[in-house]
Amino acid sequence: MTPGRIDHLDGLRAGLMLLGIPFHAAFAFSGGGWLVSSPVDAPALAAMADFLHAWRMPAFFLVAGFFAGLVIRRRGPGPWFRGRLARLGMPLIAGMILTVPLQWILVGLFRYGTWPQTWWFVGRLAAAPSDWWVLHLWFLLDLLLYCAVLAMAVASPLRPVLGRCGDFIVDAVRRRPALTTAVVLLSAAACVLFGRAVWRVLQLEEVLNGLVSRDLVSFAPAFAVGVLLGCRRALLALITARVATVAFALVAITASLLVVSAPDSAIGAVVRSVASTTVGLTAAVVAVGIASRLLDRPRRVIRWLVDASLVVYIVHQPIILALAVGLFSLGVFDLAGWAVTVVAAFALSALAYELVNLTPGLRYLLTGHRARHASLLSVRERARTTC
């Protein structure tokens, strides 16, 4: 095991990012009106995308929060946040410059079919900040904002108070695990409801033009819980050891609430918001527990996936768009098109990572690291030597 690394959480974080490939490919081929969309509906792919969405990003932000809480205590808030600016900010800006305009062009050609209209579409998107500026890279911006808030909190006089709150929660989980878990989950859901209400009252979606969406509020509890687990690692073992029973009960209760809630009513919206927060957080902790059993030892292939995951994620979406448009023109839709796209997008994204890894300038821009990372060639060579 590499000193300072936690293999199963590194592997889980990489896996969650790589799941972006089947997730976004499902959007393209489900017929749901995404950036590019199949003319044929595929309910199975839409259901799979909904399933992944329910837990994938809460799990990612929980793991990100865990490492944030773990490392900020060692390095201090200032040096730690400067490192985050390089490791998150550099790939965000590079991705916005290198991959986002390419996606605008692909979407414009798909929607309008002519170059003049496509360039008009691209010019309109470039003229003002919006969610089109970040597209699939939105999570890097949200993560940077979470890190900024965390660094300010740790550097402030509130740090001793936050430490005592963490100790109180650990003690409460030891004494009454089920009750404390339920209270934490419901408190998280209440914070999300309040945050979304404030977001709506202040009309921040319109003010920010979607560049930062209310997902910033929705995933904040997952990051906060992750920070707590990183600062109090004993709590992680306690929760993952007992979470299966609690998770089963919560999922059952949530499913019942979703069934009885009126879809278009205010109460129904509140119920769905509470349900999505509690299930997302619970599923995130379950994912951590599963990873601790399946990825509990270092493997060279997993190390490659960990090192490659950010670059693969940054480049995968324009590749998916190009593949989907090409397959649509050939009359390939539904599950067949999705499967071809997933395999081809992963292969091409992996190749892009290998090329980036060999190019110092690109490597620093897209990863924030100057040193070379793991390569498939080195993994294969080591495997042959071992055999």
C-alpha positions in Angstrom: 0.0 0.0 0.0 1.3 3.4 -0.9 1.9 5.5 2.3 -0.8 8.1 2.8 -3.3 6.4 0.5 -6.5 4.5 1.3 -6.8 2.1 -1.6 -10.5 1.2 -1.4 -11.6 4.8 -1.3 -9.2 5.8 -4.1 -10.6 3.0 -6.1 -14.2 3.9 -5.3 -13.6 7.6 -6.3 -12.1 6.4 -9.6 -14.9 4.0 -10.3 -17.5 6.7 -9.6 -15.9 9.0 -12.1 -15.6 6.2 -14.7 -19.3 5.5 -14.3 -19.8 8.8 -16.0 -19.3 7.0 -19.3 -22.3 4.6 -19.1 -24.2 7.3 -17.3 -23.9 9.9 -20.1 -24.1 7.4 -22.8 -27.5 6.3 -21.3 -28.6 9.9 -21.6 -27.7 10.0 -25.3 -29.5 6.7 -26.1 -32.5 6.8 -23.8 -34.3 9.4 -26.0 -34.8 11.8 -23.1 -33.8 15.0 -24.9 -30.1 15.4 -23.7 -27.4 17.3 -25.5 -27.8 14.8 -28.3 -30.6 12.3 -28.1 -31.7 9.2 -29.9 -35.0 9.4 -31.7 -36.0 6.0 -30.2 -36.9 5.9 -26.5 -35.1 3.3 -24.3 -36.8 3.2 -20.9 -34.3 0.7 -19.5 -31.4 3.1 -20.2 -33.4 6.0 -18.6 -34.0 3.8 -15.5 -30.3 2.9 -15.3 -29.4 6.6 -15.5 -31.8 7.4 -12.7 -30.4 4.6 -10.6 -26.8 5.8 -11.1 -27.8 9.4 -10.4 -29.4 8.5 -7.1 -26.2 7.5 -5.5 -23.2 8.2 -7.7 -22.6 11.9 -7.0 -23.5 11.7 -3.3 -20.9 8.9 -3.0 -18.3 10.9 -5.0 -18.7 14.0 -2.8 -18.7 12.0 0.3 -15.4 10.4 -0.7 -14.0 13.8 -1.7 -15.1 15.2 1.6 -13.4 12.3 3.4 -10.0 13.0 1.8 -10.5 16.8 2.4 -11.1 16.2 6.1 -8.2 13.8 6.3 -5.6 15.9 4.5 -6.5 19.4 5.7 -5.7 18.4 9.3 -2.2 17.4 8.2 -1.3 20.3 5.9 -3.3 23.2 7.3 -6.0 25.1 5.5 -3.8 27.5 3.5 -1.4 25.0 1.8 -4.2 22.4 1.4 -6.5 24.9 -0.5 -3.6 26.1 -2.7 -3.1 22.4 -3.6 -6.8 22.1 -4.4 -6.7 25.1 -6.7 -4.0 23.4 -8.7 -5.5 19.9 -8.7 -9.1 21.0 -9.3 -8.9 24.5 -10.8 -6.3 23.6 -13.5 -8.2 20.7 -14.9 -11.5 22.7 -14.8 -10.1 25.6 -16.8 -8.2 23.3 -19.2 -11.3 21.1 -19.7 -13.5 24.2 -20.3 -11.0 25.4 -23.0 -10.2 22.1 -24.6 -13.4 20.0 -24.4 -16.4 22.3 -23.9 -16.3 24.3 -27.2 -15.9 20.9 -29.0 -19.1 19.8 -27.4 -20.8 23.0 -28.5 -19.9 22.3 -32.1 -21.1 18.7 -32.0 -24.4 19.7 -30.4 -24.8 22.5 -32.9 -24.2 20.2 -35.8 -26.6 17.6 -34.4 -29.4 20.2 -33.8 -29.0 22.4 -36.8 -27.2 20.4 -39.4 -25.3 23.3 -41.1 -22.1 25.1 -40.2 -23.5 28.7 -40.3 -26.2 27.8 -37.8 -23.7 25.8 -35.7 -21.3 28.8 -35.5 -24.2 31.0 -34.5 -25.1 28.5 -31.8 -21.5 28.4 -30.5 -21.2 32.2 -30.5 -24.4 32.6 -28.5 -23.1 30.1 -25.9 -19.7 31.8 -25.7 -21.2 35.2 -25.2 -22.4 34.9 -21.6 -21.6 32.6 -18.7 -24.0 29.7 -18.2 -24.2 26.0 -17.4 -23.0 25.5 -21.0 -19.6 26.8 -19.9 -19.0 23.8 -17.6 -21.3 21.0 -18.9 -20.0 17.7 -17.4 -17.2 19.6 -15.4 -19.7 21.3 -13.1 -18.7 19.0 -10.2 -15.1 20.4 -10.2 -16.5 23.9 -9.7 -18.8 22.8 -6.9 -15.9 20.9 -5.3 -13.7 23.9 -5.4 -16.4 26.0 -3.7 -16.9 23.3 -1.0 -13.1 23.3 -0.4 -13.0 27.1 -0.1 -15.7 27.0 2.5 -14.0 24.2 4.4 -10.6 26.0 4.4 -12.2 29.2 5.7 -14.0 27.2 8.4 -10.9 25.4 9.6 -8.9 28.7 9.6 -11.6 30.5 11.6 -12.3 30.6 15.3 -15.0 28.0 14.7 -12.5 25.2 14.4 -12.7 24.1 18.1 -16.5 24.2 18.0 -16.5 22.0 14.9 -14.1 19.6 16.6 -16.4 19.3 19.6 -19.4 18.7 17.3 -17.5 15.9 15.6 -16.7 14.2 18.9 -20.3 14.5 20.0 -21.6 12.8 16.8 -19.0 10.0 17.2 -20.1 9.4 20.8 -23.8 9.5 19.8 -23.2 6.9 17.0 -21.5 4.6 19.5 -24.4 4.9 21.9 -27.4 5.0 19.6 -26.3 4.2 16.0 -29.7 3.9 14.4 -31.2 6.9 16.0 -28.2 9.1 15.4 -27.9 8.0 11.8 -31.6 8.9 11.2 -31.2 12.3 12.9 -28.1 13.1 10.8 -29.9 12.1 7.6 -33.1 14.0 8.4 -30.9 17.1 9.4 -29.1 16.8 6.0 -32.5 16.7 4.2 -33.7 19.7 6.2 -30.6 21.7 5.2 -31.1 20.8 1.6 -34.7 21.9 1.7 -33.8 25.2 3.4 -30.9 25.8 1.0 -33.1 25.1 -2.1 -35.8 27.4 -0.8 -33.2 30.2 -0.2 -31.8 29.5 -3.7 -35.2 29.9 -5.2 -36.2 33.0 -3.2 -32.9 34.8 -4.2 -33.3 33.5 -7.8 -29.7 32.4 -7.8 -30.3 30.1 -10.8 -31.2 33.2 -12.9 -28.5 35.4 -11.3 -25.8 32.8 -12.0 -27.4 31.7 -15.3 -26.9 28.1 -14.2 -23.1 28.3 -14.1 -23.5 27.2 -10.5 -26.7 25.3 -10.0 -28.7 24.3 -6.9 -26.8 21.0 -7.0 -24.3 23.0 -4.9 -26.9 22.8 -2.1 -28.0 19.3 -2.9 -24.6 17.6 -2.5 -23.2 19.8 0.3 -24.4 17.3 3.0 -22.6 14.5 1.3 -19.3 16.5 1.3 -19.9 17.6 4.9 -20.5 14.0 6.1 -17.4 13.0 4.2 -15.3 15.7 6.0 -16.6 14.4 9.3 -15.7 10.8 8.5 -12.2 12.0 7.4 -11.6 13.9 10.6 -13.0 11.1 12.7 -12.0 7.9 11.0 -13.3 5.7 13.8 -16.8 6.9 12.8 -16.3 5.4 9.2 -15.8 1.9 10.6 -18.8 2.2 12.9 -21.1 3.4 10.2 -20.0 0.9 7.5 -20.3 -2.0 9.9 -23.9 -1.2 10.8 -25.3 0.7 7.8 -26.7 -2.3 5.9 -29.8 -2.8 8.1 -30.4 1.0 8.4 -30.0 1.4 4.7 -32.5 -1.3 3.9 -35.1 0.3 6.2 -34.5 3.7 4.8 -34.8 2.6 1.2 -38.1 0.8 2.0 -39.5 3.8 3.8 -38.3 6.1 1.0 -39.9 4.0 -1.7 -43.2 4.0 0.2 -43.0 7.8 0.5 -42.3 8.2 -3.2 -45.3 6.1 -4.0 -47.8 7.9 -1.8 -46.5 11.5 -2.5 -48.5 13.5 -5.1 -46.1 14.1 -8.0 -47.2 17.7 -8.7 -47.9 18.9 -5.2 -45.7 21.0 -2.9 -45.8 18.3 -0.3 -44.8 15.7 -2.9 -41.8 17.8 -3.9 -40.7 18.1 -0.2 -41.1 14.4 0.3 -39.1 13.6 -2.9 -36.3 16.0 -1.8 -36.1 14.4 1.7 -36.1 11.0 0.1 -33.4 11.7 -2.5 -31.1 13.2 0.2 -31.5 10.4 2.7 -31.2 7.7 0.1 -28.3 9.4 -1.6 -26.3 9.7 1.6 -27.1 6.2 2.8 -26.3 4.7 -0.6 -23.0 6.6 -0.5 -22.0 5.1 2.8 -23.1 1.6 1.5 -20.8 2.1 -1.5 -17.9 2.9 0.8 -18.6 -0.3 2.8 -18.7 -2.4 -0.4 -15.5 -0.8 -1.7 -13.8 -1.6 1.6 -14.4 -5.3 1.0 -13.8 -5.5 -2.8 -11.0 -3.0 -3.1 -9.2 -3.7 0.1 -5.7 -4.4 -1.4 -3.6 -2.4 -3.9 -3.7 -3.6 -7.5 -1.8 -2.2 -10.4 -4.9 -2.0 -12.7 -6.8 -0.2 -10.0 -3.8 2.2 -9.6 -4.0 2.9 -13.3 -7.7 3.5 -13.1 -7.2 5.9 -10.2 -4.5 7.9 -12.0 -6.4 7.8 -15.3 -9.9 8.6 -14.0 -9.8 12.4 -14.1 -8.4 12.7 -17.6 -10.8 10.0 -18.8 -13.7 11.9 -17.3 -12.7 15.2 -18.8 -12.4 13.9 -22.3 -15.2 11.2 -22.3 -18.2 13.4 -23.0 -17.2 14.9 -26.3 -16.2 11.4 -27.4 -19.6 10.1 -26.4 -21.3 12.9 -28.3 -19.3 12.2 -31.5 -19.9 8.5 -31.2 -23.6 8.9 -30.6 -24.1 11.3 -33.5 -22.2 8.9 -35.8 -24.2 5.9 -34.7 -27.5 7.8 -35.0 -26.6 8.5 -38.6 -26.1 4.8 -39.2 -29.4 3.9 -37.6 -27.9 2.3 -34.5 -30.0 3.2 -31.4 -31.1 1.8 -28.0 -29.1 -0.7 -26.1 -26.9 -1.7 -29.0 -25.7 1.9 -29.6 -25.3 2.5 -25.9 -23.1 -0.6 -25.5 -20.9 0.3 -28.5 -20.5 3.8 -27.3 -19.6 2.8 -23.7 -16.8 0.4 -24.9 -15.5 2.8 -27.6 -15.6 5.8 -25.4 -13.7 4.1 -22.6 -11.0 2.8 -25.0 -10.6 6.2 -26.7 -10.6 8.1 -23.4 -8.0 5.6 -22.0 -5.9 6.3 -25.1 -6.2 10.0 -24.5 -5.0 9.6 -21.0 -1.9 7.7 -22.1 -1.1 10.5 -24.6 -1.7 13.2 -21.9 0.5 11.2 -19.5 3.4 11.3 -22.0 3.0 15.1 -22.6 4.3 17.2 -19.6 2.3 20.4 -20.5 -1.0 18.6 -21.1 -0.4 16.4 -18.0 -0.1 19.4 -15.8 -3.0 21.2 -17.3 -5.4 18.2 -17.1 -4.3 16.7 -13.8 -2.6 19.5 -11.8 0.4 17.1 -11.4 3.9 17.5 -13.0 5.0 13.9 -12.4 4.0 11.0 -14.7 1.3 8.7 -13.5 0.7 5.0 -14.0 0.6 3.8 -17.6 -1.1 0.7 -19.1 2.2 -0.2 -20.7 4.0 -0.3 -17.3 1.1 -2.3 -15.8 1.4 -4.9 -18.6 5.1 -5.0 -18.3 5.0 -5.6 -14.5 2.4 -8.2 -14.9 4.6 -10.1 -17.4 7.6 -9.8 -15.1 5.5 -11.2 -12.2 4.3 -14.1 -14.3 
